[in-house]
Each structure stands twice: as structure tokens, then as C-alpha cells.
Amino acid sequence: MSFPVGIDFGNMHSVIAVARNNGVDVLINDVSNRSTPSIVGFGEKQRYIGEDGKTKQISNVLNTVDNLQTLLALRFNTPDFDREKKYMNETLIKFPNDFVGVEVNYAGRLQQFSSTQLVATYLNHLKIMALNDIKSEIKDVCISIPVWYNEERRVALMDACKIAGLAEVTLVDCLTAAAVFYGLTKPDLPELKQKAKVVGFVDSGHTTTSFAIASFHQGKVKILSSDFVKGLGGRDFDRAITEYVADLFIEKYKIDIRQNKKAYFRVMTQAEKLKKVLSVNKSGQLNIECLMNDIDVSTELTREKFEELITPIVVKKLEQCIALTFKRARVESLDSIELLGGSTRIPLVKNLIEERTGIKLSSTLNQDEAAVKGAALIAAKYSSTIALKPIKFKNVLAQNISLYWDKPVPGRHNSVELFSKVTHYPVIKSIFIEVSSDFILAAHNGKRHNVKESISEINHNLLGSWKISGIDPKKHMAKKSEKIHVELIVSCDVSKFVHVEDVYVTVKDSSKSDGKENGLPNYRRIEHLNVETLPISPNHANLTKWSQLETVMVKQDQLVKDTEETKNELESSIYSLRSKVEGVYSDLLDSKEKQYILKLVDNTENWLYDDGEDATIEEYNSKYQKIKQIMNEINTRQ
């Protein structure tokens, strides 16, 4: 049986949940944590992903990639890149279309990886964790993503899912996922005929603070508005502490951590811990041994000073985010505000939200797990294996979606607004256009504008692209006319991707009166056209190659793991056999046998710590099986 899986893809940590047994279970990782670091590291023989990557990050900082969420589909020479590069220690390289990739030392040589590959590696790691828990295939997956993820990042994430072997993936922003969880778990929501309950959700995470307002009825959730502000998250507060401490250390210890990536990263790591201490205490200590030049450092920071450092980051940005969300939602007040994300635990952030909204804050949801539980329930909604309490939910478009096509009628436009800003989706509609022959169609996120030469000009922010064929100008074009009327049935799904459901050639229906009926032109369908979905990913040509490479690297990681386990088994068997020869086996062996066995284990031990330090799994297993065979033979004498 397949269980629906939810993933909250975070910049610092990610969480996995499974909908089962009439509830949602958050999965624990190999070290029994409920969240897994969003990290991919590279070594001489293997990759270090998640907890392993975090453990080795300080000693392997130049070959460890974190901030995967913000790195995905990041482009050079953009405001986002200017903000992100100061948090990246790895070597950044330029991939086609100015996308940012990394160069790391892996398997004994420098290798380059795209951001899509890195995210795929991490998602594959999460998938394996889930498979080990549910013991069955994974069919339905919903990934919770940031509110600010644009079309390029969504497409790149879907590419990463394909490389990782995840099918049937739904993408939903984290605030919508949390709202769905709220709507399914609160028993006191009003009936459909009653006034809706209006709730705000503030999520202040590692990189971004976002705010959404949603209305609730029993079995129904509608996002009224949402907004976000980048550069207002936990790592920005960590950096504020680090920069302050860096200046202190120059004066106090005559060392400049800004000139040493490893030292700067170590201080950032301790600053993050100090930030948590200051959320519950008036002051805290930062102590690091041998930070630089064998110098031990320490300093104290008070909450008052911490708030002084972060106030310029918080106040203006947070006020703008809250004001714009209220304006778009067209509501005057809220029934409550739910806090999400680790940074909302900081007293200054919490107090500012309460002051600017005038509403008492609520923490009835788990701040770290509401989004992933909502994602798991959304995956269950679209699953055929789990019966879920009925719920309808709709998100809201922040920008227009427009359609563009080539082969227009001479002198006529070749674009139209498909869905206007503030339209709620999922949604489906019928739209009529005029063409002269078979054509290419593209859905674009953003304001409609004229395409001067070719539809290929629309090559970014795409939500879908299709080739429409089957038009016969001689057959379908009316007499003394150069145009063919085409009806498009178009939908926008829950992941905000556009789909062309059906396309028809139409003619004016003379049996109906002039004008429009139900707001649509009076046309009748005369022929169904062919629809071919075209790839919109700039990485489309590389996906097969990247998938094959990921498979090879997964096998290599497993081989290294299995080799280490076999080596440990051999080492354990050496100690076990030696102790038993002098103990429980003593009366079962004659002196020659004892001498032979002790010499064997001594030789094997010497080999293990010398020539066998870096042997193959076959060599370890051969020696292990020889010792095991001896022990089994002696055991039969008992």
C-alpha cells in the first residue's frame, strides 16, 4: 500500500511527513531528529547528505553546499544573487542561461553540479528515508515551498523531483499548506452559510518572512492574499550577530574572521545558537576554541544589544509585508494570527507583529511542522489510497497569467489575458482566439505585452507550452475570411501550472441570436484539435543524463557505506574470536589450533590497520567470512 508523503522543503532544514492511520506522522531521520539539514557535501569517495553533511560541514566547508532552497534556479547578476552569495562558501560557476552552479572536489577531482542536481540529490535522500519507513512505493507527494518561488524555481524543482524518481508531485506554498492543516484540524469552524473565520499566518523562517490571510468554513479554505519579504529571516539575524562579533574580535583579539571562510562560518554557527538562547534569556555567551591562529575567543551578548542589531532589518520590512497583505485581502481585522517558523520565537519579531496588527497572536499550530503536515494531507487529498475528510482549498494569483500564440490573423493581436491577478486557483475556463493555421501556444506569468516577431521571445516565466495541430485552413476558414476561431479549455492547477485540456475549431452558430450567451461568444464546436505538451524547462535536454549520474552516485554512496559496515564487522569479529580463544573456546581447541587462530587474527588485524585501511568490500568480506567460518566450526563442537 502506498502512503501520501508531504515534504516541507526548507532552506536550513526539511521535514517529511506521512498521512496514515487517520493522522499524520512526522518521520525521524537516522539520528532520531524530526528535521533533516538541507545540505549536500562532497568527499573523496562519497557524498555527505543531510545529517552527515552537517556533521562534516565545518571541516569540509568549501565542498559543502547548503541554502539549497535559495540556490535552486538562482541566476547570476540578479538582486537575489547579490543577497545570496554572501552566504555561500563553495565555488560558484555559471551554467547556461546564467544559472548558478557549484564546483566541488568530489571523488578525487573537481566536478561541477547544477542547482537542480543538488536539490535532486537531497530530495532523493529524503525519498530513501521515507521508503525505509513506509516500506512501500511512494506515489503521491506534496512539497511545501516558499511563497516567493517563481515559475523558474517551480519548474526547476519539478525537474529535481524527476531526477530523484518522485512522480505525481504537487507543489503548494508553505502558508497554504499550513492553512489546509488548520482547516482540517480545527473543529469550531463556521458552516458554509455563516460568516467566514479569517485567520492570518505569519511564517518567519531561515531566509524570508511571509504573511497570508485566509478565510475558513468547514471543509473550505480560501487564501485571500499573501506577501513576503526576503532578507528577513533567521540567517539574517545570525549574520547581524556575526558581523558585530567580527568587529569585536578585530579589536579584542587582532583577528579578522572575514578573511577566513571557515572561521566566519564557525562564528555564524555559534551565532545561530546564541540567537536561540537570547529568545528566552536576557543574555548569552559565545565561546569558540582555536577560532583562528590558535586563539580561543569569547564574548557576551545581551538581548537588548541583539534587538538593537536586528531592528533595522525587521521593522520596515515587516511593516510593509503586513500592510500589503491586508490591503490585498480587503479585510479590516482578523479573528487570530498563527505564528509559524523558528524566527517568530524571537521576542522582537513577535512583539512587532502584535503591535502592527493589533491582534493577539496564537500558537495553536506546531510552528515547525504545520506546513509539512498540511502538505501530507494535500497529498492524501489527491491520493486514491487514503480516505481524507473532504476539503476544498484555493490559492490566489499574485500576477496575471497571459496566453501567447504564433500564426495570428494578420493585423490582429496574438496574446490575451487568461487569468487576472487575484484569481483563485485551481480554476478552469474557456477562451476564444483567432489563428490562421496550426500554432504554438504559451502561458506566461506576468502582464500581457505585444510579441513583435516570434513567440520564442516568451522564454521565461513560462507556466506551460503546447503545439496545437489539425487545422485545415481550406476546410476551417470561412469564405472571404483569413481567420479561424479556436476555443481553448485551459486550467491552472494547484501547483500553479497551466494545462490545455481541450482545443476545438469553432464556427459562429447562426441558430443563436447575436451577442454572447453566458458571457461567451455564440460559437459551436466543429472539430477537436490535437494538443502536444512541449517542455518548458531549460534543463530538459539534461534530465536523462543527470538522472543516470544520480543513480551512479547513489550506488557509490551505498557501496562506501556497505564497505565501511563490512570493515567494522571484520574488526569486531577479530576482537570476538581472539577473546573467545582465551575464553569460551579454550577447552575446545588444542594448542596448535589456538596458535593458528591467534596468528590468523593477528595477521588480519595488522593488515586491517595497514594495507587494508582502504581495501575493497570484497577483500573485507573474504577475510570476515574466513573468521566467521572458523567460529561456526568451533561452535559445532559445543
C-alpha positions in Angstrom: 0.0 0.0 0.0 1.3 3.5 -0.9 1.1 6.3 1.7 0.9 10.0 0.7 4.0 11.9 1.6 4.5 15.6 2.5 7.8 17.4 2.3 8.5 20.8 3.7 11.5 21.9 1.7 13.3 24.4 3.9 16.5 26.4 3.4 18.1 25.2 6.6 16.1 22.0 7.4 13.4 20.0 5.7 10.8 17.8 7.2 9.0 14.7 6.0 5.5 13.5 7.0 3.3 10.6 6.0 -0.5 10.6 6.1 -1.6 7.2 7.6 -3.7 5.7 10.4 -6.2 8.6 10.4 -3.4 11.1 11.1 -0.1 12.5 10.0 3.2 11.1 11.3 6.4 13.2 11.1 9.3 10.9 10.2 12.6 10.8 12.1 15.9 10.6 10.4 18.9 8.3 11.1 19.8 10.3 14.3 16.2 10.5 15.5 15.7 14.2 14.5 12.3 15.3 13.2 14.0 17.6 10.7 17.0 17.0 8.3 19.6 19.6 7.4 19.2 20.8 3.8 22.8 20.1 2.9 24.8 18.2 0.3 28.5 17.7 0.9 31.2 16.0 -1.3 34.2 13.9 -0.2 36.9 11.7 -1.7 34.7 8.7 -2.1 31.1 9.7 -1.3 28.6 12.4 -0.7 27.5 13.5 2.7 23.8 14.4 2.7 21.6 15.7 5.5 22.9 15.0 8.9 26.2 13.6 7.6 26.7 16.8 5.6 26.0 18.9 8.7 28.4 16.9 10.8 31.3 17.4 8.3 30.4 20.9 7.2 33.0 22.8 9.4 35.9 20.5 8.3 34.6 20.4 4.7 33.2 23.9 4.3 34.4 24.5 0.7 32.9 21.3 -0.6 29.6 21.5 1.3 26.5 23.2 -0.3 23.7 24.5 1.9 21.0 27.0 1.3 19.6 24.7 -1.3 16.2 26.3 -1.3 17.5 29.7 -2.3 20.2 28.3 -4.6 17.7 26.5 -6.8 17.4 28.2 -10.2 19.3 31.2 -8.9 20.8 33.4 -11.7 23.9 35.5 -11.7 23.6 39.3 -11.9 20.3 39.5 -10.1 19.3 41.1 -6.8 18.7 37.6 -5.4 22.3 36.6 -6.3 23.8 39.7 -4.7 22.0 38.8 -1.5 22.7 35.0 -1.5 26.4 35.0 -2.5 27.5 36.2 0.9 26.0 33.1 2.5 27.8 30.7 0.1 31.2 29.3 0.8 31.5 26.9 -2.2 33.0 27.9 -5.5 30.2 29.3 -7.7 30.2 28.7 -11.5 28.0 29.9 -14.4 25.7 27.3 -16.1 23.8 28.1 -19.3 21.3 30.9 -19.1 23.3 32.5 -16.2 22.1 29.9 -13.7 24.3 29.4 -10.7 26.1 26.1 -10.2 28.9 24.9 -7.9 32.3 23.4 -8.4 33.5 20.9 -5.7 36.2 18.4 -5.1 34.5 15.1 -5.4 36.0 11.6 -6.0 39.5 13.0 -6.3 38.7 15.6 -9.0 36.9 18.9 -9.5 33.3 18.4 -10.6 30.5 20.8 -11.4 26.9 20.4 -10.4 23.8 22.5 -11.2 21.5 23.6 -8.5 18.8 21.3 -9.9 21.2 18.3 -9.5 22.0 19.3 -5.9 18.3 19.6 -4.9 17.6 16.3 -6.7 20.3 14.6 -4.6 18.8 16.0 -1.4 15.2 15.0 -2.4 16.4 11.5 -3.3 17.9 11.3 0.2 14.5 12.3 1.7 12.8 9.8 -0.5 15.0 7.0 0.7 14.3 8.0 4.3 10.6 7.8 3.6 10.9 4.5 1.8 12.7 2.9 4.7 9.9 4.0 7.0 6.7 3.2 5.0 8.2 0.0 3.4 6.3 0.6 0.1 6.4 2.7 -3.0 5.8 6.4 -3.0 3.1 7.6 -5.4 1.6 10.8 -4.1 3.9 13.6 -2.9 3.2 17.2 -2.0 6.1 19.6 -1.5 5.7 22.7 0.6 7.7 25.6 -1.0 8.3 29.2 -0.2 5.6 31.8 -1.1 8.2 33.6 -3.2 9.1 30.7 -5.5 8.5 31.9 -9.1 7.9 29.8 -12.2 11.6 29.1 -13.0 12.1 27.8 -9.5 8.9 25.7 -9.6 10.0 24.2 -12.9 13.5 23.5 -11.6 12.0 21.8 -8.5 9.8 19.6 -10.7 13.0 18.7 -12.7 14.7 17.8 -9.4 11.8 15.6 -8.5 12.1 13.7 -11.8 15.8 13.2 -11.3 15.1 11.9 -7.8 12.4 9.5 -9.0 9.5 11.3 -7.4 6.3 11.1 -9.5 2.9 12.7 -9.1 4.3 15.7 -7.3 2.2 18.7 -6.2 3.7 22.0 -5.2 2.0 24.2 -2.6 3.4 27.2 -0.8 4.1 26.7 2.9 1.4 29.1 4.1 -1.3 27.4 2.1 -0.2 24.0 3.4 -0.4 25.3 7.0 -3.8 26.8 6.3 -5.1 23.5 5.0 -3.8 21.7 8.1 -5.5 24.4 10.2 -8.8 23.9 8.2 -8.7 20.2 8.7 -7.9 20.1 12.4 -10.0 22.9 13.8 -13.4 21.6 14.9 -15.0 25.1 15.6 -15.1 26.5 12.0 -18.3 28.1 10.8 -20.8 26.4 8.5 -20.8 27.5 4.8 -23.8 29.8 5.3 -22.2 31.5 8.2 -19.6 34.3 8.3 -16.1 33.0 7.5 -13.4 32.9 10.1 -10.5 35.0 8.9 -7.0 34.0 10.1 -3.6 35.4 9.4 -0.5 33.2 9.1 3.0 34.6 9.6 5.9 32.5 8.8 9.4 33.8 9.6 11.9 31.2 8.6 15.6 31.0 7.7 15.6 33.5 4.8 12.2 35.0 4.4 9.2 36.3 6.3 5.8 35.7 4.6 2.3 36.6 5.6 -1.0 35.2 4.3 -4.7 35.8 5.2 -7.2 33.0 4.7 -10.9 32.6 5.2 -12.3 29.3 6.7 -15.5 27.4 6.6 -16.0 23.8 7.4 -14.4 21.9 4.5 -13.3 25.0 2.7 -10.1 27.2 2.8 -9.5 30.2 0.6 -6.3 32.3 0.6 -7.3 35.9 0.3 -3.9 37.4 -0.1 -0.2 36.8 0.7 3.1 38.6 0.6 6.7 38.1 1.5 9.9 39.9 2.3 13.3 38.5 1.5 16.3 39.2 3.7 14.2 38.9 6.9 14.9 35.5 8.4 16.9 33.6 10.9 20.2 33.7 9.0 20.0 37.5 8.6 19.8 37.7 12.4 22.8 35.2 12.7 24.8 37.4 10.3 24.0 40.6 12.2 25.4 38.9 15.3 28.4 37.6 13.4 29.2 41.0 11.9 29.0 42.6 15.3 31.3 40.0 16.8 33.7 40.2 13.9 34.4 43.9 14.7 34.8 43.0 18.4 37.3 40.3 17.6 39.4 42.6 15.5 39.8 45.0 18.4 40.0 42.4 21.2 42.0 39.5 19.6 43.5 41.2 16.5 42.0 38.6 14.2 39.6 39.2 11.2 37.2 36.3 10.7 36.0 38.0 7.4 39.3 36.9 5.8 38.8 33.2 6.8 35.7 31.4 5.5 36.0 28.6 7.9 36.3 30.9 10.9 33.4 33.1 9.7 31.3 30.0 9.3 32.1 28.7 12.8 31.1 32.1 14.3 27.8 32.0 12.2 27.1 28.6 13.6 27.6 29.7 17.2 25.6 32.9 16.5 22.6 30.8 15.5 22.8 29.0 18.8 23.2 32.3 20.7 20.2 33.7 18.9 18.1 30.9 20.3 19.5 31.5 23.8 18.6 35.2 23.6 15.0 34.3 22.6 14.4 33.0 26.2 17.2 34.7 28.2 18.4 38.2 28.8 22.0 37.4 27.8 24.2 34.7 26.4 27.8 33.7 25.8 29.6 32.9 22.6 32.7 30.8 23.1 34.9 29.2 20.4 38.2 27.4 20.9 41.0 27.9 18.4 39.0 30.0 16.1 41.9 31.5 14.2 45.7 31.4 14.8 45.1 29.0 17.8 43.2 31.8 19.6 40.3 31.0 21.8 37.5 33.7 21.7 34.6 34.5 23.9 32.1 37.4 24.2 28.8 38.1 25.9 25.7 39.5 24.1 22.6 40.8 25.7 19.1 40.6 24.3 18.9 44.4 24.3 22.0 44.6 22.1 20.8 41.8 19.9 17.5 43.6 19.3 19.4 46.8 18.6 21.3 44.9 15.9 18.3 43.4 14.1 15.8 46.3 14.5 16.9 47.9 11.2 16.4 44.5 9.5 13.0 43.8 11.0 10.8 46.9 11.4 10.4 48.5 7.9 10.3 45.2 6.0 7.8 43.6 8.4 5.5 46.6 8.4 5.5 46.7 4.6 4.7 42.9 4.3 1.8 43.2 6.8 0.3 46.3 5.3 0.4 45.0 1.7 -1.2 41.7 2.7 -4.1 43.4 4.5 -4.6 45.7 1.5 -4.8 42.9 -1.0 -7.1 40.8 1.3 -9.5 43.7 1.7 -10.3 42.8 5.3 -10.2 45.2 8.2 -9.5 42.7 11.0 -8.6 39.1 11.7 -10.0 36.6 14.2 -6.5 35.5 15.0 -2.9 35.2 13.8 -1.0 31.9 13.8 2.8 32.0 14.1 5.0 29.7 12.1 8.7 29.3 11.6 11.6 29.5 14.1 12.2 33.2 13.8 8.7 34.1 15.2 10.1 32.9 18.6 12.3 36.0 18.8 10.5 38.4 21.2 11.2 41.5 19.0 9.6 39.8 15.9 6.7 38.6 17.9 6.0 41.9 19.6 6.2 43.8 16.3 3.7 41.6 14.6 1.3 42.1 17.5 1.8 45.8 17.6 1.4 46.3 13.8 -1.7 44.1 13.5 -3.3 44.9 16.9 -4.3 41.2 17.2 -3.3 38.8 19.9 -1.0 36.2 18.5 -1.8 32.4 18.6 0.5 29.4 18.5 -2.1 26.6 18.3 -0.2 25.0 15.4 3.2 23.4 15.7 5.4 26.2 14.3 7.9 23.8 12.7 5.6 21.1 11.4 2.3 22.7 10.4 3.4 23.1 6.8 4.6 19.6 6.3 1.5 18.1 7.9 -0.6 20.2 5.6 1.5 19.0 2.6 0.9 15.4 3.6 -2.8 16.0 3.9 -2.9 17.7 0.4 -1.0 14.7 -1.0 -3.7 12.5 0.7 -6.4 14.6 -0.9 -5.1 13.7 -4.4 -4.4 10.1 -3.5 -6.6 7.1 -4.2 -5.2 5.1 -1.3 -6.3 7.3 1.7 -9.8 8.4 2.6 -9.5 12.1 3.8 -12.1 14.4 5.3 -13.4 16.4 2.4 -11.8 19.8 2.0 -11.6 22.4 -0.8 -8.9 24.9 -0.9 -8.0 27.7 -3.3 -4.9 29.9 -3.5 -4.8 33.4 -5.1 -2.7 34.6 -8.0 -0.3 37.4 -7.3 0.2 38.2 -11.0 -1.7 37.9 -14.2 -1.3 34.8 -16.4 -1.4 35.5 -20.2 -1.6 33.4 -23.3 0.6 33.9 -26.4 0.5 32.2 -29.8 2.1 32.4 -33.1 0.4 32.2 -36.5 -2.1 35.0 -35.6 -4.5 36.5 -38.1 -2.7 39.3 -40.0 -3.1 42.6 -38.3 -4.7 41.1 -35.1 -3.2 40.6 -31.7 -1.6 37.3 -30.6 -2.0 37.5 -26.8 -4.7 37.6 -24.3 -5.1 37.7 -20.6 -6.0 34.3 -19.3 -6.4 34.7 -15.6 -6.2 38.1 -13.9 -4.3 38.9 -10.7 -6.3 37.8 -7.5 -8.0 35.0 -9.4 -8.4 32.0 -7.1 -7.0 28.7 -8.3 -7.3 25.8 -9.1 -9.5 27.1 -11.9 -10.6 26.2 -15.4 -12.1 28.4 -18.2 -12.9 28.6 -21.9 -11.3 31.2 -24.0 -11.6 32.0 -27.8 -8.7 33.1 -30.0 -8.3 33.7 -33.7 -5.5 32.0 -35.7 -4.6 31.3 -39.4 -3.2 27.7 -39.1 -1.6 25.3 -36.7 0.1 27.2 -33.9 2.3 27.2 -30.8 0.7 28.3 -27.6 2.5 29.5 -24.4 1.2 30.5 -20.9 3.3 33.3 -19.3 3.2 34.6 -15.7 3.1 38.4 -15.8 1.4 41.3 -17.6 0.4 40.8 -21.2 2.5 42.5 -23.8 2.9 42.5 -27.5 5.2 40.0 -29.1 6.8 41.7 -32.1 8.4 38.8 -34.0 8.2 35.3 -32.6 6.6 33.5 -29.6 10.2 32.3 -28.8 10.6 35.8 -27.2 8.4 34.4 -24.4 11.1 32.1 -23.0 10.9 32.8 -19.3 8.3 32.7 -16.5 6.5 30.0 -18.6 3.7 28.0 -17.0 3.1 25.8 -20.0 3.7 25.5 -23.7 1.8 23.5 -26.4 1.7 22.7 -30.1 -1.8 22.8 -31.5 -2.3 20.9 -34.8 -5.1 19.6 -37.0 -6.2 22.9 -38.5 -7.0 22.8 -42.2 -7.2 26.4 -43.5 -9.2 25.4 -46.6 -11.7 23.4 -44.5 -11.9 25.6 -41.4 -11.6 29.1 -42.8 -14.8 30.9 -43.6 -15.3 32.3 -47.1 -13.7 35.8 -47.6 -12.0 35.4 -44.2 -8.5 35.0 -43.1 -9.3 33.8 -39.5 -10.1 30.6 -37.8 -11.9 30.7 -34.5 -10.5 28.3 -31.9 -11.8 27.5 -28.4 -9.3 26.7 -25.7 -10.3 24.9 -22.5 -7.5 25.9 -20.1 -6.9 25.2 -16.4 -4.5 26.3 -13.7 -3.8 23.5 -11.3 -2.9 23.6 -7.6 0.8 23.8 -8.4 0.1 27.0 -10.5 1.0 25.2 -13.7 -1.3 25.8 -16.7 -2.8 23.0 -18.8 -4.6 22.9 -22.1 -7.4 20.4 -21.5 -9.0 20.6 -25.0 -8.9 22.7 -28.2 -11.7 23.0 -30.8 -12.2 24.7 -34.1 -15.5 26.6 -33.8 -17.8 28.5 -36.2 -20.4 31.1 -35.4 -23.7 29.5 -34.5 -26.4 31.1 -36.7 -29.1 29.4 -34.8 -28.4 31.6 -31.8 -29.1 35.3 -31.5 -26.3 37.9 -32.0 -24.3 38.8 -29.0 -22.9 36.5 -26.2 -24.6 33.8 -24.2 -23.4 33.3 -20.6 -20.6 35.8 -21.3 -19.1 33.6 -24.2 -19.3 34.1 -27.9 -22.0 32.2 -29.8 -19.9 29.6 -31.4 -20.3 25.9 -31.8 -17.5 23.3 -31.9 -17.0 21.5 -35.2 -13.7 19.7 -34.8 -11.4 18.6 -32.0 -7.7 19.6 -32.4 -4.5 17.8 -31.4 -2.6 19.1 -28.3 1.1 18.3 -27.7 2.6 19.5 -24.5 6.1 21.0 -25.1 8.8 21.1 -22.4 9.3 24.4 -20.7 12.3 23.5 -18.6 15.7 25.0 -19.7 17.2 21.7 -18.3 15.0 19.4 -20.4 17.9 18.1 -22.5 20.0 17.3 -19.5 17.4 15.5 -17.3 18.2 11.9 -18.6 21.9 12.4 -18.2 21.5 13.9 -14.7 19.2 11.1 -13.7 21.7 8.5 -14.8 24.5 10.3 -12.9 22.5 10.5 -9.8 21.9 6.7 -10.0 25.6 6.1 -10.3 26.4 8.4 -7.3 23.7 6.7 -5.2 25.3 3.3 -5.9 28.7 4.7 -5.0 27.4 6.2 -1.7 25.8 2.8 -0.9 29.0 0.9 -1.8 31.1 3.1 0.6 28.5 2.6 3.3 28.4 -1.2 2.8 32.2 -1.3 2.7 32.5 0.6 6.0 30.0 -1.7 7.6 31.8 -4.8 6.4 35.1 -3.4 7.6 33.5 -2.8 11.0 32.1 -6.4 11.1 35.6 -7.7 10.3 37.2 -5.6 13.1 34.5 -6.8 15.5 35.0 -10.5 14.5 38.8 -10.2 15.1 38.3 -9.0 18.7 35.5 -11.5 19.3 37.5 -14.5 18.1 40.6 -13.5 20.0 38.7 -13.2 23.3 36.8 -16.5 22.8 40.0 -18.4 22.0 41.2 -17.5 25.5 37.7 -17.8 27.0 34.8 -20.0 25.9 36.7 -21.7 23.1 39.7 -22.6 25.3 38.6 -26.2 26.1 37.5 -26.8 22.6 40.9 -26.2 20.9 44.2 -27.9 21.1 47.4 -25.8 21.3 48.2 -26.0 17.6 44.7 -24.7 16.7 45.0 -21.9 19.2 48.3 -20.9 17.8 47.0 -21.0 14.2 43.9 -18.9 15.1 45.7 -16.3 17.1 48.3 -15.9 14.3 45.4 -15.6 11.8 43.7 -12.9 13.8 47.0 -11.0 14.4 47.8 -11.0 10.7 44.3 -10.0 9.8 44.4 -7.1 12.4 47.8 -5.9 11.1 46.5 -6.0 7.6 43.3 -4.1 8.6 45.2 -1.2 10.1 47.9 -1.1 7.4 47.4 -2.2 3.8 43.7 -2.9 4.4 42.9 0.5 5.7 41.4 1.4 2.3 40.5 -2.0 0.8 37.5 -3.1 -1.2 34.4 -4.6 0.2 35.3 -8.0 -1.4 38.6 -8.1 0.5 37.0 -7.2 3.8 34.2 -9.8 3.2 36.6 -12.5 2.3 38.6 -12.2 5.5 35.4 -11.8 7.5 33.9 -14.9 6.1 37.1 -16.9 6.9 36.9 -15.8 10.5 33.2 -16.5 10.6 33.7 -20.0 9.2 36.2 -20.8 11.9 33.9 -19.6 14.6 31.0 -21.6 13.2 33.1 -24.7 13.0 34.2 -24.3 16.7 30.6 -23.7 17.8 29.6 -27.1 16.4 32.0 -28.7 19.0 30.0 -27.3 21.9 
